[in-house]
Amino acid sequence: MSPGSEKILIVDDEEINRILLQKNLEKQGHTVEVCRDAFSALKKLREEAFQVIITDINMPGMKGHELLAHVMRDPAMSAVRLFLLSASETPEFANDSRIGFLPKPFIYADFVVAWHSH
């Protein structure tokens, strides 16, 4: 993974995905917070600063790409690294150079490759 510890926010409505990423990223020395929906993530983003946001696309309520649109409009979050996870086809906005994309299901090694390439 990247050198040093980063503060990471994981947003996914599926608990197993949150646990998988959280445990592995914490083992790498990162500080990880989790949210199960985009609305709670927006609230947390108003309260705390994060260096990385990893979000599922398809969640009840606000979708992951809508969450990232909020983040990208905020100049205070311009340096935040963004990752989208999705079990559906690769969305057109996944080609945005500011956003890393990883199809689900994935194994943690796939995430590490995506992390290093973004």
C-alpha positions as CSV (number, residue, x, y, z in Angstrom):
1,M,0.0,0.0,0.0
2,S,1.1,3.6,0.1
3,P,3.7,4.7,2.7
4,G,2.5,6.3,5.8
5,S,-0.9,6.2,7.4
6,E,-3.9,7.7,5.8
7,K,-7.4,8.4,7.2
8,I,-9.9,6.5,5.0
9,L,-13.6,6.6,4.8
10,I,-15.4,3.4,3.5
11,V,-19.0,3.7,2.4
12,D,-20.9,0.6,1.5
13,D,-24.3,-0.8,2.4
14,E,-22.9,-4.4,2.5
15,E,-21.3,-5.1,5.9
16,I,-19.0,-7.8,4.6
17,N,-17.4,-5.3,2.1
18,R,-16.9,-2.7,4.9
19,I,-15.3,-5.3,7.2
20,L,-13.0,-6.8,4.5
21,L,-11.6,-3.4,3.5
22,Q,-11.5,-2.0,7.1
23,K,-9.6,-4.9,8.5
24,N,-7.0,-5.1,5.7
25,L,-6.4,-1.3,5.6
26,E,-6.0,-1.1,9.4
27,K,-3.5,-4.0,9.2
28,Q,-1.6,-1.7,6.8
29,G,-1.5,1.1,9.4
30,H,-4.3,3.2,8.1
31,T,-7.1,4.8,10.2
32,V,-10.4,3.7,8.9
33,E,-14.0,4.9,9.5
34,V,-17.0,3.2,7.9
35,C,-20.5,4.3,6.9
36,R,-23.3,2.2,5.5
37,D,-24.9,5.0,3.4
38,A,-23.9,8.2,1.5
39,F,-26.0,10.4,3.8
40,S,-24.1,9.4,6.9
41,A,-20.9,9.7,4.9
42,L,-21.7,13.3,4.1
43,K,-22.3,14.0,7.7
44,K,-19.0,12.4,8.7
45,L,-17.2,14.4,6.0
46,R,-18.5,17.6,7.5
47,E,-17.0,16.6,10.8
48,E,-13.7,15.0,9.9
49,A,-11.1,15.2,7.1
50,F,-10.1,12.1,5.1
51,Q,-7.4,11.5,2.6
52,V,-9.2,8.6,0.9
53,I,-12.9,7.8,0.2
54,I,-13.9,4.4,-1.0
55,T,-17.6,4.0,-1.9
56,D,-19.9,1.5,-3.4
57,I,-22.0,2.9,-6.3
58,N,-25.3,1.1,-5.7
59,M,-26.6,1.9,-2.3
60,P,-30.1,2.7,-1.1
61,G,-30.9,6.4,-1.1
62,M,-28.0,8.5,-2.4
63,K,-25.7,6.6,-4.8
64,G,-21.9,6.5,-4.5
65,H,-21.4,8.6,-7.6
66,E,-23.7,11.3,-6.2
67,L,-21.6,11.2,-3.0
68,L,-18.4,11.7,-5.0
69,A,-20.0,14.5,-7.0
70,H,-20.5,16.4,-3.7
71,V,-16.9,15.7,-2.7
72,M,-15.5,16.9,-6.0
73,R,-17.5,20.1,-5.8
74,D,-15.9,21.0,-2.5
75,P,-12.6,22.8,-2.9
76,A,-11.5,21.7,0.6
77,M,-11.6,18.1,-0.6
78,S,-9.8,18.5,-3.9
79,A,-6.8,16.4,-2.7
80,V,-9.0,13.4,-1.5
81,R,-8.3,10.2,-3.4
82,L,-11.5,8.6,-4.6
83,F,-12.4,5.0,-5.3
84,L,-15.7,3.5,-6.6
85,L,-16.7,-0.1,-6.1
86,S,-19.5,-1.7,-8.2
87,A,-20.9,-5.1,-9.0
88,S,-22.6,-3.6,-12.1
89,E,-20.9,-2.7,-15.4
90,T,-18.1,-0.1,-15.4
91,P,-19.9,3.2,-15.2
92,E,-18.9,6.0,-17.6
93,F,-17.7,8.2,-14.7
94,A,-15.2,5.5,-13.7
95,N,-13.0,6.8,-16.5
96,D,-12.6,10.1,-14.6
97,S,-8.9,10.4,-13.7
98,R,-9.8,11.5,-10.2
99,I,-11.6,8.3,-9.5
100,G,-10.2,4.8,-9.1
101,F,-12.6,2.0,-10.0
102,L,-12.8,-1.6,-8.8
103,P,-15.5,-4.1,-9.9
104,K,-17.1,-6.3,-7.3
105,P,-16.7,-9.0,-6.2
106,F,-13.0,-8.6,-5.6
107,I,-10.3,-10.0,-3.5
108,Y,-8.1,-7.7,-1.4
109,A,-5.1,-8.2,-3.8
110,D,-7.3,-6.6,-6.6
111,F,-7.9,-3.6,-4.4
112,V,-4.1,-3.2,-3.7
113,V,-3.5,-3.2,-7.5
114,A,-6.2,-0.5,-8.0
115,W,-4.8,1.5,-5.0
116,H,-1.3,1.6,-6.5
117,S,-2.5,2.4,-10.0
118,H,-4.6,5.4,-8.9
